[in-house]
Amino acid sequence: MSADPVPDDLWERIAPLLPARPARRHRYPGRLPVSDRVALAGIVYVLRKGVAWRDVPIQIVGCSGVTAWRRLRDWTEAGVWPRLHEVLLAELREAGLLDMDDAAIDGSHVRALKRGDHVGPSPVDRGKPGSKHHLIVDRHGTPLAVALTGGNRHDVTQLLPLLDAIPPIRGLRGRPRRRPRRLLADRGYDYDKYRRILRRRGITPRIARRGVAHGSGLGKTRWVVERTFAWLHQFKRLRIRYEICADLHQGLLQLACSIICLRRLRTSF
């Protein structure tokens, strides 16, 4: 018997975003295609368990791993995952659960077992191939945007791209919210050039200084981004990068961020 790991609230939000499937032929229609919900169950199963696509148990999930992978590919190309994330961020803002006055940014290394885009020698893993997850979160640790780069990319190179990747967050009357008031970061982002750019954008930089003794007090607020990385890496498929195609790993990252946002919504009910 198949078990459906896709909760109703997740399915209700993602179903309207999925691209329409082509109509079946009247003559020689072939086998009935696997439903989108079952395919999503396969994607979520791999994301949570970290198993290879070929090892997805059909008797539990209801479809093969190849079918789930193909839907992941198609939905990634259709831009489903960033739209899902944007929908959930708007719901959080409407519920008063999003606090963008303070945002925190950081990066985290993961090993990459296969070559592909956004793979590079990791400086923290003896030069072995790796990738980097870059994340910006609100005051509560809610993921606002996530990015994937090679393991040799410096954190500061993704500061502005991550800010630009924050979607226009609706949910309240007036103009959508796109930027925080203050941005907290560790010493890896300590460059006066970027401080000036942030101020021109109306963002107050709160970045630890290199060469200064610890005790700035920023850790009292900035720790939430480390906790969110811990949440992300509870999804076993994200602990090590297996996907050759960077956009598929990015899609899994965005799906995980959406699930984290949904958990926060559930706790408010």
LINNOR-V847972 format. One record per pair of residues at least 6 apart in sequence whose C-alpha atoms are under 7 Angstrom apart, sorted by sequence separation. I is the first residue (numbers start at 1). J is the second residue. D is the distance in Angstrom with one decimal. If there is no record, write none. Layout:
BEGIN
{{I;J;D} {I;J;D}}
END
This chain:
BEGIN
{{58;64;5.3} {92;98;5.6} {121;127;4.4} {122;128;5.5} {137;143;4.4} {138;144;6.7} {170;176;4.7} {198;204;6.6} {233;239;5.3} {243;249;5.9} {46;53;6.9} {112;119;6.9} {121;128;5.2} {122;129;5.9} {136;143;6.1} {137;144;5.1} {169;176;5.0} {170;177;6.6} {198;205;6.5} {56;64;6.2} {121;129;4.7} {122;130;5.3} {135;143;7.0} {136;144;5.7} {168;176;5.2} {169;177;5.0} {208;216;6.9} {56;65;5.1} {120;129;5.2} {121;130;5.9} {136;145;5.6} {168;177;5.6} {169;178;6.3} {55;65;6.9} {119;129;6.1} {120;130;5.5} {135;145;6.0} {136;146;6.6} {168;178;5.0} {195;205;5.9} {54;65;5.3} {119;130;5.4} {120;131;6.4} {135;146;4.6} {167;178;6.2} {53;65;4.4} {54;66;6.6} {119;131;5.1} {134;146;5.6} {135;147;6.6} {166;178;6.0} {53;66;6.3} {118;131;6.3} {133;146;7.0} {134;147;5.0} {133;147;5.9} {134;148;6.3} {133;148;5.0} {147;162;7.0} {53;69;7.0} {132;148;5.7} {133;149;6.8} {146;162;6.9} {163;179;6.9} {112;129;5.6} {131;148;6.9} {132;149;5.2} {145;162;6.2} {190;207;6.1} {111;129;6.4} {112;130;4.4} {131;149;5.7} {132;150;5.8} {189;207;6.7} {190;208;6.6} {42;61;5.8} {111;130;4.3} {112;131;6.1} {131;150;4.4} {132;151;4.9} {190;209;5.9} {41;61;6.3} {110;130;5.7} {111;131;6.2} {130;150;6.4} {131;151;4.0} {145;165;6.0} {183;203;6.8} {187;207;6.6} {190;210;6.7} {42;63;6.8} {109;130;6.9} {110;131;5.4} {130;151;4.7} {145;166;5.4} {181;202;7.0} {182;203;5.3} {183;204;6.3} {184;205;6.4} {185;206;6.5} {186;207;5.7} {187;208;4.9} {109;131;6.0} {110;132;5.9} {144;166;5.8} {181;203;4.9} {182;204;4.6} {183;205;5.1} {184;206;4.7} {185;207;4.8} {186;208;5.2} {187;209;5.6} {38;61;7.0} {42;65;6.5} {109;132;4.5} {180;203;6.5} {181;204;6.1} {182;205;5.9} {183;206;5.8} {184;207;5.6} {185;208;6.6} {187;210;5.5} {38;62;6.2} {39;63;6.5} {108;132;5.5} {109;133;6.4} {182;206;6.8} {232;256;6.5} {38;63;6.7} {43;68;5.6} {107;132;6.5} {108;133;5.2} {42;68;5.3} {107;133;5.5} {108;134;6.5} {136;162;6.8} {107;134;4.3} {39;67;6.7} {40;68;6.8} {106;134;5.9} {107;135;6.2} {34;63;6.9} {39;68;4.8} {43;72;6.9} {106;135;5.7} {122;151;4.6} {123;152;6.4} {105;135;5.7} {106;136;6.8} {118;148;6.9} {119;149;6.9} {120;150;4.6} {121;151;5.8} {122;152;5.3} {105;136;4.3} {118;149;4.7} {119;150;4.1} {120;151;4.8} {121;152;5.6} {39;71;6.7} {104;136;5.6} {105;137;6.5} {118;150;4.1} {119;151;6.1} {120;152;5.4} {156;188;6.7} {103;136;6.7} {104;137;5.4} {155;188;6.5} {156;189;5.1} {103;137;5.5} {104;138;6.5} {155;189;6.9} {6;41;5.5} {103;138;4.4} {5;41;5.7} {102;138;6.1} {103;139;5.6} {4;41;6.2} {102;139;5.2} {185;222;7.0} {100;138;5.2} {184;222;6.2} {99;138;5.8} {100;139;6.4} {98;138;6.9} {99;139;5.6} {99;140;7.0} {109;151;6.3} {107;155;6.0} {106;155;7.0} {2;59;5.6} {3;60;5.4} {4;61;6.7} {18;75;6.9} {1;59;6.1} {2;60;4.3} {3;61;5.9} {1;60;6.3} {2;61;5.3} {2;62;5.3} {18;80;6.4} {17;80;6.0} {14;84;6.3} {94;171;4.4} {103;180;6.1} {93;171;5.5} {94;172;5.6} {102;180;6.0} {90;169;5.3} {101;180;5.1} {102;181;6.2} {103;182;6.2} {104;183;5.7} {105;184;6.5} {106;185;6.7} {89;169;6.3} {90;170;4.9} {91;171;6.0} {100;180;4.9} {101;181;4.7} {102;182;4.9} {103;183;4.9} {104;184;4.7} {105;185;5.6} {86;167;6.3} {90;171;4.6} {101;182;6.0} {102;183;6.0} {103;184;6.1} {104;185;5.9} {86;169;6.6} {141;224;4.8} {140;224;6.5} {141;225;5.7} {141;228;5.8} {137;225;6.1} {148;250;6.4} {147;250;6.9} {146;254;6.9} {143;257;6.0} {104;222;5.6} {106;225;6.8} {142;261;6.4} {105;225;6.6} {104;225;6.1} {112;240;6.0} {113;241;6.3} {114;242;6.1} {116;244;4.7} {117;245;6.5} {118;246;6.5} {110;239;6.1} {111;240;5.1} {112;241;4.5} {113;242;5.7} {115;244;6.0} {116;245;6.1} {117;246;5.6} {110;240;5.5} {111;241;6.1} {112;242;6.2} {114;244;5.9} {116;246;7.0} {110;241;6.7} {85;254;6.9} {81;251;6.1} {88;258;6.8} {76;248;6.7} {82;254;6.5} {81;254;5.8} {85;258;5.0} {88;261;6.4} {92;265;6.5} {81;255;5.9} {84;258;6.7} {88;262;6.8} {73;248;6.5} {76;251;5.9} {49;235;7.0} {50;236;4.6} {48;235;4.6} {49;236;5.6} {50;237;4.0} {47;235;5.7} {48;236;5.5} {49;237;6.7} {47;236;6.4} {48;237;6.5} {47;237;4.9} {46;237;6.6} {47;252;7.0}}
END
